[in-house]
Amino acid sequence: MNIVEFLKVIVFSLVEGFTEWLPISSTGHLILLQNIIPLAGTKEFFSTFEVLIQLGAVMAVVQEFFFRLLPFGKRKKSGGIYLKEEKVILIGKVLLACLPAAVFGLLLDDFLDQYLYNGFVVSLMLILYGVFFIVLEQRNASRKFAFNRVEDLPWTLCLEIGLFQCLALIPGTSRSGATIIGAMLLSVGRVAATEFSFFLSVPVMAGASLLKLIKHGGHFSGMEWFTLLLSMVLAYLVSLYCIRFLLRYIRSHDFKIFGYYRIIFGGIMLMWFLVSRFLL
């Protein structure tokens, strides 16, 4: 691996970290990057690279919300370990909400890879959900949300949010974008919707990443493994910053700016792929 390819890996890792948690579709950005500055190497290397940068992003969520989700407590007098009922229930709700995406993801994985992972589909989804965000936030301008704490979400509502997450199987939708839009439509406040989206990401992304790692993982040189692990660390560090930024931002702002960004970026992607296909 030469210095140019090494720098490309760093760029991809930083983009993954920045875009995974903002509702702007990390898949769309990575597909565009791969068409502009394609990474060299085998399919196995690129597949493993994608897996590890996703795992790095997931690790950031685990660190940020570790104590929020940790179901174990320690008794002050006896020192014994006990289960915190509220945390166990929250984890149960998260796992329930992940079931639809897990089932449909396993059933449709090959179909999605073959037919939908292309610039045209990604561009359309970027634009479409950008419009959804703007329209939704205009509707929410003076709305009072029924649920403002993740812990207060009913079981049935969590499952409904999980069904919205299935929409993110279409590339360009954005997993966080689909779940946030779905949650807000179901009267969940912005902060709670965003946090629940982060919680859902852990089993969904970790499971999908491990599945692809088993499917595509290969034997690499020492330099390649160093590059892969570096990419995971970079994605983790940038993701940690973005998670904290987004949670601060939405306490006093809405999601409209992300909608406008999606429309502009989706338009750029659409023009790029149309020009690439018909003129180049």
Secondary structure as a PSIPRED ss2 file (coil, helix, strand):
# PSIPRED VFORMAT (PSIPRED V4.0)

   1 M C   1.000  0.000  0.000
   2 N C   1.000  0.000  0.000
   3 I H   0.000  1.000  0.000
   4 V H   0.000  1.000  0.000
   5 E H   0.000  1.000  0.000
   6 F H   0.000  1.000  0.000
   7 L H   0.000  1.000  0.000
   8 K H   0.000  1.000  0.000
   9 V H   0.000  1.000  0.000
  10 I H   0.000  1.000  0.000
  11 V H   0.000  1.000  0.000
  12 F H   0.000  1.000  0.000
  13 S H   0.000  1.000  0.000
  14 L H   0.000  1.000  0.000
  15 V H   0.000  1.000  0.000
  16 E H   0.000  1.000  0.000
  17 G H   0.000  1.000  0.000
  18 F H   0.000  1.000  0.000
  19 T H   0.000  1.000  0.000
  20 E C   1.000  0.000  0.000
  21 W C   1.000  0.000  0.000
  22 L C   1.000  0.000  0.000
  23 P C   1.000  0.000  0.000
  24 I C   1.000  0.000  0.000
  25 S C   1.000  0.000  0.000
  26 S H   0.000  1.000  0.000
  27 T H   0.000  1.000  0.000
  28 G H   0.000  1.000  0.000
  29 H H   0.000  1.000  0.000
  30 L H   0.000  1.000  0.000
  31 I H   0.000  1.000  0.000
  32 L H   0.000  1.000  0.000
  33 L H   0.000  1.000  0.000
  34 Q H   0.000  1.000  0.000
  35 N H   0.000  1.000  0.000
  36 I H   0.000  1.000  0.000
  37 I C   1.000  0.000  0.000
  38 P C   1.000  0.000  0.000
  39 L C   1.000  0.000  0.000
  40 A C   1.000  0.000  0.000
  41 G C   1.000  0.000  0.000
  42 T C   1.000  0.000  0.000
  43 K H   0.000  1.000  0.000
  44 E H   0.000  1.000  0.000
  45 F H   0.000  1.000  0.000
  46 F H   0.000  1.000  0.000
  47 S H   0.000  1.000  0.000
  48 T H   0.000  1.000  0.000
  49 F H   0.000  1.000  0.000
  50 E H   0.000  1.000  0.000
  51 V H   0.000  1.000  0.000
  52 L H   0.000  1.000  0.000
  53 I H   0.000  1.000  0.000
  54 Q H   0.000  1.000  0.000
  55 L H   0.000  1.000  0.000
  56 G H   0.000  1.000  0.000
  57 A H   0.000  1.000  0.000
  58 V H   0.000  1.000  0.000
  59 M H   0.000  1.000  0.000
  60 A H   0.000  1.000  0.000
  61 V H   0.000  1.000  0.000
  62 V H   0.000  1.000  0.000
  63 Q H   0.000  1.000  0.000
  64 E H   0.000  1.000  0.000
  65 F C   1.000  0.000  0.000
  66 F H   0.000  1.000  0.000
  67 F H   0.000  1.000  0.000
  68 R H   0.000  1.000  0.000
  69 L H   0.000  1.000  0.000
  70 L C   1.000  0.000  0.000
  71 P C   1.000  0.000  0.000
  72 F E   0.000  0.000  1.000
  73 G E   0.000  0.000  1.000
  74 K E   0.000  0.000  1.000
  75 R C   1.000  0.000  0.000
  76 K C   1.000  0.000  0.000
  77 K C   1.000  0.000  0.000
  78 S C   1.000  0.000  0.000
  79 G C   1.000  0.000  0.000
  80 G C   1.000  0.000  0.000
  81 I E   0.000  0.000  1.000
  82 Y E   0.000  0.000  1.000
  83 L E   0.000  0.000  1.000
  84 K C   1.000  0.000  0.000
  85 E H   0.000  1.000  0.000
  86 E H   0.000  1.000  0.000
  87 K H   0.000  1.000  0.000
  88 V H   0.000  1.000  0.000
  89 I H   0.000  1.000  0.000
  90 L H   0.000  1.000  0.000
  91 I H   0.000  1.000  0.000
  92 G H   0.000  1.000  0.000
  93 K H   0.000  1.000  0.000
  94 V H   0.000  1.000  0.000
  95 L H   0.000  1.000  0.000
  96 L H   0.000  1.000  0.000
  97 A H   0.000  1.000  0.000
  98 C H   0.000  1.000  0.000
  99 L H   0.000  1.000  0.000
 100 P H   0.000  1.000  0.000
 101 A H   0.000  1.000  0.000
 102 A H   0.000  1.000  0.000
 103 V H   0.000  1.000  0.000
 104 F H   0.000  1.000  0.000
 105 G H   0.000  1.000  0.000
 106 L H   0.000  1.000  0.000
 107 L H   0.000  1.000  0.000
 108 L H   0.000  1.000  0.000
 109 D H   0.000  1.000  0.000
 110 D H   0.000  1.000  0.000
 111 F H   0.000  1.000  0.000
 112 L H   0.000  1.000  0.000
 113 D H   0.000  1.000  0.000
 114 Q H   0.000  1.000  0.000
 115 Y H   0.000  1.000  0.000
 116 L C   1.000  0.000  0.000
 117 Y C   1.000  0.000  0.000
 118 N C   1.000  0.000  0.000
 119 G H   0.000  1.000  0.000
 120 F H   0.000  1.000  0.000
 121 V H   0.000  1.000  0.000
 122 V H   0.000  1.000  0.000
 123 S H   0.000  1.000  0.000
 124 L H   0.000  1.000  0.000
 125 M H   0.000  1.000  0.000
 126 L H   0.000  1.000  0.000
 127 I H   0.000  1.000  0.000
 128 L H   0.000  1.000  0.000
 129 Y H   0.000  1.000  0.000
 130 G H   0.000  1.000  0.000
 131 V H   0.000  1.000  0.000
 132 F H   0.000  1.000  0.000
 133 F H   0.000  1.000  0.000
 134 I H   0.000  1.000  0.000
 135 V H   0.000  1.000  0.000
 136 L H   0.000  1.000  0.000
 137 E H   0.000  1.000  0.000
 138 Q H   0.000  1.000  0.000
 139 R H   0.000  1.000  0.000
 140 N C   1.000  0.000  0.000
 141 A C   1.000  0.000  0.000
 142 S C   1.000  0.000  0.000
 143 R C   1.000  0.000  0.000
 144 K C   1.000  0.000  0.000
 145 F C   1.000  0.000  0.000
 146 A C   1.000  0.000  0.000
 147 F E   0.000  0.000  1.000
 148 N C   1.000  0.000  0.000
 149 R C   1.000  0.000  0.000
 150 V H   0.000  1.000  0.000
 151 E H   0.000  1.000  0.000
 152 D H   0.000  1.000  0.000
 153 L C   1.000  0.000  0.000
 154 P C   1.000  0.000  0.000
 155 W H   0.000  1.000  0.000
 156 T H   0.000  1.000  0.000
 157 L H   0.000  1.000  0.000
 158 C H   0.000  1.000  0.000
 159 L H   0.000  1.000  0.000
 160 E H   0.000  1.000  0.000
 161 I H   0.000  1.000  0.000
 162 G H   0.000  1.000  0.000
 163 L H   0.000  1.000  0.000
 164 F H   0.000  1.000  0.000
 165 Q H   0.000  1.000  0.000
 166 C H   0.000  1.000  0.000
 167 L H   0.000  1.000  0.000
 168 A H   0.000  1.000  0.000
 169 L H   0.000  1.000  0.000
 170 I C   1.000  0.000  0.000
 171 P C   1.000  0.000  0.000
 172 G C   1.000  0.000  0.000
 173 T C   1.000  0.000  0.000
 174 S C   1.000  0.000  0.000
 175 R H   0.000  1.000  0.000
 176 S H   0.000  1.000  0.000
 177 G H   0.000  1.000  0.000
 178 A H   0.000  1.000  0.000
 179 T H   0.000  1.000  0.000
 180 I H   0.000  1.000  0.000
 181 I H   0.000  1.000  0.000
 182 G H   0.000  1.000  0.000
 183 A H   0.000  1.000  0.000
 184 M H   0.000  1.000  0.000
 185 L H   0.000  1.000  0.000
 186 L C   1.000  0.000  0.000
 187 S C   1.000  0.000  0.000
 188 V E   0.000  0.000  1.000
 189 G C   1.000  0.000  0.000
 190 R H   0.000  1.000  0.000
 191 V H   0.000  1.000  0.000
 192 A H   0.000  1.000  0.000
 193 A H   0.000  1.000  0.000
 194 T H   0.000  1.000  0.000
 195 E H   0.000  1.000  0.000
 196 F H   0.000  1.000  0.000
 197 S H   0.000  1.000  0.000
 198 F H   0.000  1.000  0.000
 199 F H   0.000  1.000  0.000
 200 L H   0.000  1.000  0.000
 201 S H   0.000  1.000  0.000
 202 V H   0.000  1.000  0.000
 203 P H   0.000  1.000  0.000
 204 V H   0.000  1.000  0.000
 205 M H   0.000  1.000  0.000
 206 A H   0.000  1.000  0.000
 207 G H   0.000  1.000  0.000
 208 A H   0.000  1.000  0.000
 209 S H   0.000  1.000  0.000
 210 L H   0.000  1.000  0.000
 211 L H   0.000  1.000  0.000
 212 K H   0.000  1.000  0.000
 213 L H   0.000  1.000  0.000
 214 I H   0.000  1.000  0.000
 215 K H   0.000  1.000  0.000
 216 H H   0.000  1.000  0.000
 217 G C   1.000  0.000  0.000
 218 G C   1.000  0.000  0.000
 219 H C   1.000  0.000  0.000
 220 F C   1.000  0.000  0.000
 221 S C   1.000  0.000  0.000
 222 G H   0.000  1.000  0.000
 223 M H   0.000  1.000  0.000
 224 E H   0.000  1.000  0.000
 225 W H   0.000  1.000  0.000
 226 F H   0.000  1.000  0.000
 227 T H   0.000  1.000  0.000
 228 L H   0.000  1.000  0.000
 229 L H   0.000  1.000  0.000
 230 L H   0.000  1.000  0.000
 231 S H   0.000  1.000  0.000
 232 M H   0.000  1.000  0.000
 233 V H   0.000  1.000  0.000
 234 L H   0.000  1.000  0.000
 235 A H   0.000  1.000  0.000
 236 Y H   0.000  1.000  0.000
 237 L H   0.000  1.000  0.000
 238 V H   0.000  1.000  0.000
 239 S H   0.000  1.000  0.000
 240 L H   0.000  1.000  0.000
 241 Y H   0.000  1.000  0.000
 242 C H   0.000  1.000  0.000
 243 I H   0.000  1.000  0.000
 244 R H   0.000  1.000  0.000
 245 F H   0.000  1.000  0.000
 246 L H   0.000  1.000  0.000
 247 L H   0.000  1.000  0.000
 248 R H   0.000  1.000  0.000
 249 Y H   0.000  1.000  0.000
 250 I C   1.000  0.000  0.000
 251 R C   1.000  0.000  0.000
 252 S C   1.000  0.000  0.000
 253 H C   1.000  0.000  0.000
 254 D C   1.000  0.000  0.000
 255 F C   1.000  0.000  0.000
 256 K H   0.000  1.000  0.000
 257 I H   0.000  1.000  0.000
 258 F H   0.000  1.000  0.000
 259 G H   0.000  1.000  0.000
 260 Y H   0.000  1.000  0.000
 261 Y H   0.000  1.000  0.000
 262 R H   0.000  1.000  0.000
 263 I H   0.000  1.000  0.000
 264 I H   0.000  1.000  0.000
 265 F H   0.000  1.000  0.000
 266 G H   0.000  1.000  0.000
 267 G H   0.000  1.000  0.000
 268 I H   0.000  1.000  0.000
 269 M H   0.000  1.000  0.000
 270 L H   0.000  1.000  0.000
 271 M H   0.000  1.000  0.000
 272 W H   0.000  1.000  0.000
 273 F H   0.000  1.000  0.000
 274 L H   0.000  1.000  0.000
 275 V H   0.000  1.000  0.000
 276 S H   0.000  1.000  0.000
 277 R H   0.000  1.000  0.000
 278 F H   0.000  1.000  0.000
 279 L C   1.000  0.000  0.000
 280 L C   1.000  0.000  0.000
